[in-house]
Each structure stands twice: as structure tokens, then as C-alpha cells.
Amino acid sequence: MVGIYDATDGYRRLGEFGTDGIGPHEILALSDGKTLAVANGGIATHPDFPRIKLNLPTMRPSLVLLRADDGAVLAKAELPPSLHKVSIRHMAETGKGHLWFGAQYEGPSEDAVPLVGTFDDRRGLALVDAPGSAFAALNQYVGSVAASRDGATVVTTSPRGGTALVWDGATRSLRARHALRDVCGAAPHGRRGLLLTTGLGQLVPLGGSPGHAPVAWDNHVMAL
């Protein structure tokens, strides 16, 4: 479900609507001002035991576009059945409804599975190509996805793998790989840059010198 709150009235709850999928993990308000994108991870849990995954053999992760004013489903895309354990978790928009997503794999740790993909009206849902060693470095886990404000660069991070992969937003090709312990947070930084954060308190601009903050960053960071 998506909960709806009034930000001008103490975040009073107004209502809710469904996401047409199980386990919604991240929601984005797209640049058109009318559409919400939802990453449905596909994993069913029970409120009393939220860490126990109940449906791994029958998972159906999806990426869904909803009309923001009433929750109507505008589009829904799923990966092939052979990849049903690739749980879609995080997203970033590179412009005009073109989305990148990152996933977490719920299958055997030794499987070689791509964990990064894109979604748009032309391609639908599609995984991107990269050397197997790049995806292996993610340790079956993408923690954040972020795009630069000009949409030219995308980064996917893995705290479990201590790795950040940098992608070309137009060609979908892998540009670089950075080893960074416990890296997870990622956000736009300036017009063309990206900023990474780690659980060790590091603030790392891509291509720049790392700094430190007096706090440890737990998973995510957002540019306001």
C-alpha cells in the first residue's frame, strides 16, 4: 500500500491505495508531477515476523507506475519468470520517465545474476549488461540507486559488497567500479556529480576527495 498524508496539517493521514504488487520498497515522484513509480520487491512477510520471507518460490517483483492523484495503475512490468527471485528495490529517474533500478537476489549466493536494469516506454523492463565480475562484486545486493541531475551518470551501491558501480545514463554501459567499505547512500551532487555515503561516516563525491561527517550513514541519503 501507499499511504497518503497531508504535509500541511501535521502529516495527517488521508488515505491509501494499493501498489498492484507485494512488498513495495521504494516510491518515486516522477518529474512529470503526475506519476508515482513503485518498486515492488515481491517478498511477502507477516507483521509479527517481518524478517521471515514467506514466498521465495513464487515471488513476482514488479515496477509499477501509478497516477498520483488516485492510484490508478498506468503501467506494470515484471522480469522473466526465470528471474523471479531478482527483487526490485531501488530506483532513480534520469529524465522523462526513464528509470534505473537496482535489485537484491534471493536465490543461491553462487548464482551469477544481473542486478541493475532500466525501465521506459520503449524498452519496458530490461537488465543491463556488464562483466560478471562487476555484478559478483555487489554480493547479490544493491542498496541504493542515484542519478546525476543531468541524467548522464547513474550509480548503484552495495554495502554488502563494498562496491559502487558507475554507469553511463545514455548508453547503459559500465563506466567504473569503486571499492568503498560499507557504501550505500547515493544522491545527486551539483549538476553533474554524485555523492556517496558510508556507514563509517565518509562523504565521497565521485571523482573527488572523500571527507568525513560526525555520523555514520545508515543506508540512504537524499538531496533536498
Disulfide bonds with the S-S distance in Angstrom:
none
